[in-house]
Amino acid sequence: MTASPFDSPMLREHLSDPQAARLFSDASEIRAMLLAEGALARAQGELGLIPETAARAIHRAAREVAIDPAALAAGAAASGVVVPAFVEAFRAAMGAPEHAAFVHHGATSQDILDTALVLRLRPFLALCDARLAAILGHLADGAERWAELPMAARTRGQIATPTTLGARLAAWGAPLLRARERLAQMRPRVLALSLAGASGNSAALGPRADEVARAMAAELDLACPELPWHAGRDGLAELAAALAIQTASLGKIGLDLVVLSQSEVGELRAGEGGGSSTMPHKANPVAAEALVSLARLTSRLSGAAQEAMLAGHERDGAAWTLEWLSLPQLCVASAAALRHAEAQVASLRPDPARMRANMDATGGLMMAEAASFRLAETLPRPQAQALVKTACAEAARSGRPLVEVLAGTQGAQDIDWPAALDPAAHLGQAPAIARRFAALVRAQG
């Protein structure tokens, strides 16, 4: 097994995500750094801060040159950051020393590296949003289709009262509606240019530093922050937390699918399942389990991203490195969870007969709350609750159905208990919740 399963040829199809992983490759980072350097030069050329001919040459070269990531390894190890070696390689690749001298003019390593990061986060956030929209669409379809399909709700692992599959899907989807909103709200805080020079005060960029920043941001289609964020990593920490919350919401779907597809439950399945090396009858919930594992991993990686906020002074190499170690993995893991979740919710297969059988297997005990409320129509509530509690104990002891015990109980004989305790008559707001969720998904677009 490799140090990171995201890079493992054996495991990456299971635990990684090809689209997201490409955005966090060395090649992608170099391409983004080149775009940042080209945009910086173009902005400075337009403002007359470097020769226009040099600016054009740098901007053009930034889109044409190829830099081998491996060639930067020694320099990155020596500096603790890849940018000095990258700038040297870029200047050499240009082959025009008179123009290359103006590459990286007035900038610092963090300007380029952070800007390159947000350039890659932009398509990553678009990928997340598209997958969230697809997942929500499938859940909305299912919520409408199964709005009134009764199933047992479970609290603390025990059958509780009736609900519907549609309401369960709404409960899965509600946090994902908020996840989409959260990502949209933070986009301008995350997708922001970084350009503030060596110590965050733009001294080397000169008196027109703000103009350079605005022009560079416009070239790259990024927000231009009012204040530098070299040492203020709250935007990236916010993103990390949002991704961990989002992935935990997907992990809840996975956990529910694991328990609902258990052999002795068998109420809901998704996907094809994975085989066993020795038990041919098994169909393991591989994707659902992956959702749980990825949720637990992203929770821990998010904590590391929060710790990276503890950056001393104007720049802290240790905190910055911790961000490199945690954020890319977190992004790839969260994208993998979205990929698995989309496939799972698109292939849900409920078993209404098993749902009904599992409800009936309680002998009517899951309807105890409904029985108490029905009796409270004719008896004081404390007396009704005590009577039903005694009836439940007798039903559990004797194995007789609760309706039978209640029908023979003093003070409860005049009620049509089979009709009163029909699970389909006690769904509450479950169907409305399912349909309301579907409507919210359609409205969000």
Number of C-alpha atoms within 10 A of each C-alpha: 9 10 7 11 16 21 15 15 11 12 14 16 14 18 24 25 21 13 14 24 21 15 22 19 13 13 15 17 19 21 20 24 24 26 24 28 27 25 24 28 29 28 25 26 21 15 15 11 18 18 17 18 13 22 27 17 19 31 23 15 21 25 13 13 13 16 17 12 14 9 12 19 14 12 16 16 11 11 11 13 19 19 22 18 19 23 20 16 17 22 21 13 17 19 11 13 12 10 19 22 13 19 24 23 17 19 21 20 18 22 25 24 20 20 25 23 23 21 25 20 21 15 14 21 21 13 16 22 18 14 18 21 20 18 23 30 20 21 28 26 19 23 29 23 14 20 25 20 21 24 29 21 18 13 9 6 8 10 16 17 20 24 24 26 29 30 30 22 26 28 19 20 27 17 16 22 18 12 21 21 13 16 20 14 11 15 18 14 17 22 23 24 29 30 33 24 22 19 16 20 16 20 14 15 21 12 10 12 19 16 14 24 24 18 20 26 23 15 16 18 13 21 19 21 17 8 12 19 19 23 20 16 20 16 18 22 22 19 24 26 20 18 27 26 20 26 31 24 22 27 25 17 23 29 18 16 23 21 18 17 21 15 10 10 14 19 24 20 22 21 18 13 14 12 14 11 7 7 8 8 8 13 16 16 23 17 25 27 19 20 30 22 19 24 27 15 18 28 18 13 26 26 15 20 27 20 15 26 20 15 17 11 9 13 16 15 13 13 21 20 13 17 23 13 14 20 23 20 23 27 27 25 28 30 27 27 31 26 21 24 25 21 16 24 24 18 13 16 14 19 15 16 12 16 22 16 13 18 23 15 12 16 18 21 26 24 22 20 16 20 24 20 15 18 19 15 10 11 16 10 15 10 13 20 19 12 20 24 17 13 23 24 14 16 21 14 9 10 12 14 19 26 25 16 21 24 17 12 15 9 14 20 13 11 14 12 18 13 11 15 21 14 22 15 12 17 19 12 11 22 23 17 21 29 23 17 25 27 13 14 22 13 8 12 8
